[in-house]
Amino acid sequence: MAYKIIVCAKQVPDTNEIKTDPETGTLIRDGVPSILNNDDANALEQALQLKDAYPGTKVTVITMGPPQAVEMLEECLAMGADDAILLSDRALGGSDTWATSNAVAAGIRKVVEEEGDFDIIFAGRQAIDGDTAQVGPQIAEKLGVPQVSYVKEFSIDGKEITVKRALEDGYELIKLQTPCLLTAIKELNTPRYMFINGIYKAMQYPIKVWSAADIGVDLNTVGLKASPTNVFKSFTPKPKEPGKKIEGDTDNDLAKNLLIALKKKHII
């Protein structure tokens, strides 16, 4: 059996090198390298594992972003994806999660119109530059398909999928049918590296670039003006003061010294 898989990915700034402007409270992106979002790499890897296991499976990666996001799509192709689509238009700029999901859902509908229904949409749990974990579930809602987030284990038998969904204190074992959307976490797998033949293919591949008009999205539902939320300020939290060790020869001494320390801090 072969599957049609769509992977939602995002190019993000490398947060290990990003800084915040103390005057404006905005992120300084100049000179900061961009990378494939970490959780999205796990989503892509799971799609590629299905492609390896089921010959004829097609993996299409879709993203929304500026023209330079093509570089990230080339990386996905070099890892083994079959097709790549970039949604890029000034009308889409400044979109929050709600507006972004409107655009990506419209892009997926266009893929379906051209190539037929998909079986699975894989997405990363969240993007490291936003950490909202909202876009994947919102896309599922707008496409009217079931969803499971925080997927840590995955198996498939025909149209039946079994996943483990990570929780804070354990996991849920969930079964569902295709078509569906799943969001991946890092425990799901270890993403593969690009390979030489894949890099050569990616350099030659004509990546599709679709505008807002191409995907037929309502312009009143995308972009900055259509976004009901916006980032007021980004900042780096001040480091906490170092902890203080309370010492004493006996339990009573420890309790007494702790009480004195708390009083000095005006906590009690």
C-alpha positions, 0 to 999 in steps of 0.5 A: 500500500502506498500513502500520500503524505503532506508534511508541514514545516517551517524555517526558523531562526537558530535560537541558539544564536538569536538575541533581543533588542533591549530598546524595542523588545523585538528579535534581532534576526539579522545575521542569524542563520535559519534552520528547519524547525526541530519538531518538523524534522521529526515529522518529516522523518516519520513521513520518510520512514513510511516512504521507505516501508511502503514503495510508491508513497509520496511525501510533499512538504509545504511551508509558508514564509519569505523567499529564502524559505526555499533553502529549507525546502531544498534541505527537506528534498535532500533528506528524501521528500518528493515535492516541495511547496512554498506559500510566499506573498506579502499578503501573508506576511505578519500572520499569527497562528490563526491566519497562518493555519488559514493559508496553509490549509488553503495550500493543502486544499490546492494540493488535494485538488491537483493530486487527490486526497492525502492520507496523513499530514505530519507536522511538528509539535511547535516552532522554536520561535513561537512555541504555541503548538497551535498551527497544526491543530488549527489546520486539522480543524479547518480541513475537518480531519481528526488530529492527535498531538504530541505523538511519541510512537507511531504505527500503521496498518492499512488505514488504521493508525496507532499512536502514543500521545505523550502526557506530563505523567504518562501517555495515551494510546490512541487509534484513528483512521486516515485521513488525519493530522499528527504532530510529532515530538522529538522522542518519535524518532531521530531525523536523518541527514541529507545525502549526496544524491538527494542534495543533487536532486534538490538543487535541480528540483523546481520548487513550487511557489504559490501566492495568496491568489494561487491558493484562493485564500480569503485575504480577509483571513490572512496577514497582519491585519487579519491576525487577532493576536500579536506579539507585544514584546520579546525579552530575555528573562533576568537570571535568578539569584543563586540559591542559598544553602541553609546549614545547621548541626541539628534539625532544630538549628536548620529550622531556626536558620531557615526562619532567620533567612526568610525573615531577612528576605521579608518573606515572613 
